Amino acid sequence: MRAVTRLADVSKNTVASLLRSVGSACRQYQDEVLRNLPCKRVQCDEVWAYCYAKEKNVPEEKRGQLGYGDVWTWTALCADAKLIASWHVGQRDAADAQVFTHDLAGRLANRVQLTTDGHRVYLEAIEDAFGSEVDYAMLIKLYGGSEEADRRYSPAECTGAEKRPVSGHPQDNHISTSYVERQNLSMRMGMRRFTRLTNAFSKKLENLEFAVSLHFMHYNFARIHQSLRMTPAMKAGVTDHVWEIEEIAKLADSK
């Protein structure tokens, strides 16, 4: 945001106001148009970030409140169109899993094969949201620990993965979270406030939500996917053209 203020010669408050206006409009627009999606394979994951302060530095009177400390963004990606069909910013608990999975279920036109990681809150949430109308499996990754990994800032080495069918008849060769995990990198590269070991974190939860909505608007509608040669929204039949930045910004006028 400071870089934008220098380039555009405007105040930081002006940039924050624009983020709120356009981010809110992007969230509303995608909520309306990302419906009846023709997805067949969906992958889900959660991405960590933090607001206000890191969890260990949150004041005692604010501990446990959403928007202070750890914040998780739940994402659902169509493996064929690479479209972000649904997302939810909240905590990594059963209540937010319910909100996320019910929102996802309401956006799909067909029965899908769904893959998540081994986070146990998905089990009840997906059963409640989809019932028996889903082919669901978990991909549980196994990690090995070492003293060296504990001392440096890096994930533990993945030593294997277990495919665990949960309901329906998921096809073994499509039990994967590779695409949605790659999307995690796109989020961290595209939104400074998701970069690890940074001081560019969101100070307010609503600003994080607006930034996520704006990012996914650009990703879904304006950014040509390298392997698809079109945007994910075009591949999914949601739009018929590549959106320009000006077109996204004008959403705030029609809100």
Secondary structure, DSSP 8 states (H G I E B T S, - for coil): -HHHHHHHT--HHHHHHHHHHHHHHHHHHHHHHS-SB--SEEEEEEEEEEESS-GGGS-GGGTT-TTSEEEEEEEEEETTT--EEEEEEE-SSHHHHHHHHHHHHTTBSS--EEEE-S-THHHHHHHHHHTTS-EEEEEEEEEE--HHHHHSSS--EEEEEEEEEEES---GGG---HHHHHHHHHHHHH-GGG-SS-S--BSSHHHHHHHHHHHHHIIIIIS--TTTSS-HHHHTTS-SS---HHHHHTHHHH-
